[in-house]
Amino acid sequence: MSPTPMTRDDWQALAEHLTAEKGLETRAYIDDAFVDAADGATLTTINPATGETLAEVASCDAADAEAAVSVARRAFEGGAWSRRAPGERKAVLLRLAELMEANKHELALLDTLDMGKPVNSSLGDMAGAIGCIRHHAESIDKLYGEVAPTGEESLGLVLREPLGVVASIVPWNFPLMMTAWKIAPALAAGNSVILKPSEKSPLSALRLAQLVREAGLPRGVFQVLPGFGHTVGKALALSMDVDCLAFTGSTGVGKQLMQYAGQSNLKKVFLECGGKSPNLVFADCKDLDRVAEHAAGAIFHNQGEVCIAGSRLLVENSIREAFVDKVLAAAERMQPGDPLDPESFMGAIVDDTQHARILEYIRRGVAEGATLRTGGQALGGEGPNGKGLFIGPTVFDGVTDAMAIGREEIFGPVLSVFGFDSEDEAVRLANDSDYGLAAGLWSQDIDRIMRVTRRLRSGQVFVNNWADMDQTVPFGGVKQSGNGRDKSHHSLEEYSDLKSVWMTLTA
């Protein structure tokens, strides 16, 4: 029998246990030990649904980064993990996945408390994170090197070897799932990993460190440095002894990290950055109610704090008015609520800064002449104490590509609707963006699907769905959405180097 789903009261009781009785791990994890930041600095993490302080967390800086990098290098060169047989690394990572499974409710709750997302959404993230760890664990002992085609007098081998020390900098919107996407392939390939979680959502990463230690990873192979990007993140990016920088976050920060790599040791930099994803709806769609539900979910899921959010809805003008009405009806069913309530579709905005940013974009949208069809205001009283940072689903119609809300990444529950009259116009509007992370296409015409899919400049295209995918396909973008790929065997390729070996054979 399936276990009975947890209720709001169950989640509230678990939250009280975590924060009051059991306590939260708030220290950095360096060299197999939990320690305060070298200078004793801390940062405050807030529950955005209530405004209450969750914890004071170690705020690491350059000295902590230097210590962690030294430990990671020593661990890598020692070979206890980097030279361990792939099948043995697999076994350890599978143990980690089992421990995460056993603690999934706690891990999900930490992300919900830390950044405000609905707890059922966090549970879905845990399933993705655990699946990612298992996928890469199972993959690593099934990948082969190559034998080059040579004459009989020579033997050419192509070997894959781990890079060395990998620094993973992850965002706050999917804290543990994004962590798994970065660390699973890096660890499976044999690297030492230093994780820098967002200062807005560090708690699940520190709990994960406890599980990593329990799973049996060798000392120094995995470390966690909470802190700010401009301090410990910058120090890792400038380190001469970090071999790879894996980052998910804003395009602006991604550009800075590439500069730091050039200023230091030309470390590899894999970026998954911002997005302003177009969602194209053609008039030949059969079930517009279903498409509208998906179009609304594509932007309002996770409060719109999603890199691939379908924030630009491009609708063929012959159905536009009727279709937008259906989207508005769907949005009405996706209102924010208490993140601890399993019935809530949306939760709280992560912090005051992001909350103010979203409201400012809404103000600009009105000022620029777009038609505000629904939402657009800060909401109060959604949290369990009647407080919190909430914004309801917001829809603008009549948006043009000259407006800020139609071009810039808002990272909130704000949908911009464009109209088009032809396939060429739809493709032009879709591609008229600095970003290229994702795109959606809704049509029943297979010829159109094949034409438009090939013409869209995007790292991934969802046809008659939005974001239906699993670990078997790569995730990443083009243009200013970055250059890296998470998930699938392709991410394992990024965390390893090729070594060519040429042997001259004598008779």
N, C-alpha and C positions, 0 to 999 in steps of 0.2 A: 504493500500500500504506500502511496505517496504521503509524505509528511504533511500535516495540516499547515497551510500558509500562515505566516505570522500576521497578526493584526497590528493596528496602530499602537494599542496598549503594549503589545509584546515588544515592539521596537522601542517604545519609550522606556520600558523597563530595562531593556538591554543597554540603551544609551546611558541611563542613570548608573548602571553597573560599571560600564566602561569608564565613565568620567569620574565617578565618586568612589566606588568600592575597589575596583581592580586597578585603576590608574592608567594613564597613557604614557607610553615611552616617548620621551621628548628630546632625548640626547642624540647626538650624531653617532654613527656606527663606523668606527675606524679600527682597523687591525683586530677584528674579532671582539671588540669591546664597545660598550656604549659609554660615551664620554661627552662632557660639556665642550662647547667651543673653546678654543685655546685662550681667547680673551674674555670668556665668560658671557659673551653677548647672547641675547635671546630675541626672538620675534614673537609677536602675539598672533595666534590663530583664532579667528572668530567664527562662530556659527552664524551664517548670514540670514538664517530663518528666524533667529531670535535676537541677534545683536550681542549675545553673551559670549564671554571669553571661554574658549575651550582649554587652552594651554599656552604656556610660555615655552617655546621650542628653541633649541640651540640654533644660533645664527652663525654659521661658519664663515670664515674669511680666508685670505690667502695662506695664512699659516696652516690652517686645517687642510686646505687643498694640497699644499706641499707635502704634508705628512701622509695624506691618503695616497697621493701619487707614488711616493717612495715605497709605501707598503705594497701597492698594487704592482709596481715594477718588480719588487723582490719576489712576490708571489708568482708572477709570470715567469721570471727567469728561473725560479726554483723548480718549475715543471710539475708540481703536484697536481695541477689542473690542466695546464696548457699541453703537457705531454701525456696526459692520461688517455687511455684508449677511449675512442668515441662511445663505445658501448657502456663504459663505466661512467662517463659524464651523463649519458642518457639516464642511467639508473638513479643518479643523484637528483637530476631535474624532475624525474617522475615522482620521486619522494616529495620534492617541493610542491608539485602540483597536488598531491594527495593532502598535504598539510594545508594548502590554500583551500582545497575543497572542504576540509573539516572545519575551517575557520571562516568560511565565506560570508556568513551573516555579520560577523564582527568586522571583517574587511570592508564589506559593503556599507555598513553603518558608519565607519570612519570617514569614507568618502562623502557620504550624505551629510554628516555633521560638519565636515570641513568646508565643503563648497556648495552645499544647498540643493543638490540634485535629488529627485524623488528616489526613495529607497528601492523601489522595484527596478528602477533604471540602474541603480548601482548594482543590484543583484545580477542584472543582465551583463553589466560590465565584468563582474567576477567570472561569469561563465566564459566570457571572451578571453579574459586574462588567463584563466586556468587552461582553456583550450589552446591558447598560444604557447604556453610553457610545454604542454604535452606534445603539440605538433612539432616543435623544434627539437625536443628531446628525442622523439621517435625518428626524426629525419636525419640526425647527424651521423648515425652509423649506417646509413643507406646511400650516402653520396660517395661517388668514386672519383678518383683522379683520372688522368688521361695518359695514353701512350701515343706519342706523335708518330705520324707516318714517315718513317725513315728507311734508308737502305739497310742492308744486312750488316754493314760495318759500324752502325751507330744505333743507339737507343735514346730516344727523347722522352722524358717524363714531365708531366705538368702536375705539380703538387699544390694542394691548398693548405695554407698554414694560418694560424690565428695572427691577428694584427699586433696584439700586445695589450696596452692599457687603453680601454675605451671609457670615455666620459659620456654619460647619457643625461641629457637635460630635458625634462619632461614637463608638460603643461598641467594646469589645474582643472581642466574641464572633464577629463577622463583620467583621474590620477593613477589608479592602479592598472587600468587596461593599457594606457599608453606606456607605463613602466614595463609591463610584460612584453609589449611589442618591441621595445628597445633591448631589454636585457636577455630575453629568451634566446634569440639567435646569437647574440654576442657571447653569452656564457656557453651555449652549445658548441660554438666554434672553438672554444678554449681560451678566450680572452679573460683578463681581469677587468672588472667593471666598477666604476665609481658612478653612483646615481645621485643627481642633483634634482630633488623634487621641487616643485613650485613652492615658494614661500606661502602661497595661499592654501596649499593642501598637502602638507608634509606627513600627516599622521599615518596613513596607510603604508607609506614607504618604510617608515620606521618599524611598524608592526611586521612588514614583510621581512625586514632584516632579521628579526627574531626567528621567523620560520626558515629563512635561508640557513641560519646557523644550525637550527635543529635538523635540517635536511642533510647536513654534512658537507657543505662546500668547504674546501680547505681555507685556512686562514689567509685573509687579505685578498681573496678572489672577488669578493663583493663587499662594497662599502657604501654608506649613505651619508651625504653631506647636505643637510637642510640649510637654507640661507637664501640670500638675494642673488639675482643674476648679475648685478653690477659689482658684486664682491666675490663670492666663491665661484660663481659661474664664469666670470671673466678670468679668474685665476686659473681655472681648469683649461679654458680655451687658449690661454697664453702659455701654458706649461710646455716646456721643451720635451717633456717625457710622457706626454699623452699622445697616443698614436692615432686616435680617432675620436671625433666629436659627433655624436648623434643627437639631433635636436628636433623637437616639435614645439612650435610656437609661432609668434608673429614674424612676418617678413622682415620688419625692421631689425629685430634682434638677430634673425638669421643672417642678414647682411653684415652685422657687426661681428658675428662669430667667424664668418669667412675672412674678414679682415684680420682678426686675431690669429687665425691659422696661418695667414700669409706673413704676419709679423713674427711668428715663432718658428715652428719646425715644419711648415707645410703639411700638417696633419690632415688626414682625410676628414671631410666634413659632409655629413649626410643630413639634409634639411627636409622637413615636412612643415611648410609654412602656411600662410593664410589662404583664404579662399573667398570667392564671391560667386558661388556656383549657380549656373543657369539650369532651369528646369523647364524643358520645352514641351508644350501640350498642343498637339495638332487636333483639328476638328474631327478627324476620322476615329477618334477613340470611342469605344463602344460603351464603357461604363464610366461616365463622368463622375458619378458619386464616389466610386472607388478611387479614381484618380485624384479627386479633390481631397479626399481623406489623406492620401499619401502626400500630396503636395503640401498640405498643412502640417502634417507630421514631420516633413523634411526640414521645416524651418523652426517649428515650435518644440520639437524634441530637445530635451536637455536645456530648456529655456533659450534655445537658439545659440547656445554657447558651444558650437560645433564647427570645426574647421570646414567640413564639407556641407554645411547647412545649405539647403536649396533656397537661398535668400533672394534670388532673381527668378520670378515666375513669368515665363514668356508664353502667352496664350494667343492662339489664332483668333483674330478679331471676330470672326463669324460666331464664335461660341463664348467670347470673352465675358460678356455681361452675365450670362447664365452661370458660367463656370466660377466666376469670382463670388457669386452669391453662394454657391455650394462650398467654396473654401471658407467663407465667413461662417457658414453654419457649422462646418467642421471645427473651426477655431473656437467657437463658443463652447464646444465640448472639451477643449484642451486648456482650460483655465488653470492657473497655479493654485496650489494648496500646500498644506503642511507636508514637508518632505518625508516625514515619518508615517504618513498615511499612504498605504499601498494603493489607494484609489486616485492619488494625485497624479496628473499627467505632467505638470510642470512644477518646479520648485522655486527656490530663491535665486536671485542673481548673486554671484560669488562675493562681491564686496562693494563698498561705497563708490570706489573709483569706477568700476564697470557699470554700476547702476546709473551714475551720473552721465557716463559716456553714452549709454543707450538713450537716455532721455534727451540729451543734447542732439543726437542724430534725429530723433523724432521731431524736435523743434525745428531743425534745419529742413526736414522734409516738408513740413507745413509751410515754412517760409519760402521754399523754392517752388511751391505751387502744386505739389502732389496732393492727391485727394486722400485724406485719412478716412478709411472706411470703418475701422474698429480699433479699439485699444488706444495706446498712446499715453497712458498715464501710469504713474506709480500707484501701486496698490498697497494697502496696509491691512493688518489684522489677519494675514494668512498663516502666520506662524503660531505655534502652540501657546505663546504668551501674548498673542495679539500684536506682535511686532514683526520686523523682518524687511528684507529688500526684495520686493516682488514687482514685476511688470507683466501685464497680461498680453496675450497675442495681439500683435499690431499689424494691420494691413494697410498699405498705401497702394492706390491705383493711379493710373495716369503718370507713371514714373518714366522719365527719359534718361538716356545714358549721360546727360550733362549734369544730373543731380548727384549730390554726394551720397544719398541713400541708395542710389542705383549703381554706384561705382566702388564705394569704400566698404571694407569689412567692418560691420557693426558688432558682431559677436553678441547678438541678443535676439529676442523674439520679434523681429521686424521684417516683414515680407514686402518686397517691391514688385508690383505687377506691371509688366510691359505688354503691349499688343503688337502683333505682326500680321502681315497679309500674305506672305509667301515664304517658301522654304529658304530661299536665299536671304531674305530679311531676317528670318529666325537665326540662321547660322551667323550672319554678320553681328547681330546683337549679342549672341551667346559668346562669340569670340572676342568681342570688343571689351576686353578686360585685361588688367595686368596679371590676373590669376588664371590658373588652369588646373585646379585640384580635382574637381568632379563636375559632371554634367548629367542631367536626366533627359530622357527622350520617351515620350508617350505617343504611340501611333500603332495602327493595325496594318499599315502598309509596309511590307517587308522590303520592298525596293527603297522606299524612303528611309527606313531604318538603316539600311546598309550605307546609303549615300551620306546621310547626316552624321552617322556615327564616325565615319572616316574623316569628315570635314571638321568635327569639333576638336578644338585644341585643348585637350584635357587628359590628365593621367588616367582617368577612369570614367566610363560612361555607363549609366544605369538605364537599361531599356525596359520600359513598362514595370519599373520598380524604383524605389529609392533606397540605396545602400543595402540591398540584399546581397551579402557576400560572406565569405568565411576565410579560414586561414590558408586556403589553397591558392588565392589570387593576391598579387601584390597591391599595396596601397601607397599612393604617392602622386605627385603632381608634376606639372611642367610650368614654364615661365616663372613668375615670381611666387609660385606656390612651392618651389623647392626642387630638389634633385634626388632625394633619397627614396627608398622603397622599404616599407615595413611589410611583414607577413610573407608567407610562401617561401620556397627555396631561394628565391632571389635575394631575400634579406640576409640569408646565410652567406651568400656570395659577397655582400658588402662588408661583412665582419671578418673577412679572410683575405690573404694576399696570395697571388699566384707565384710559385717558384718553378722556373724551368731548369731541368737537369738534363745535360747532354753528355752521354757516355760514348767514348770511342771504344769499340770492341776490337780486340786483336784475335787473330786466328790462332 
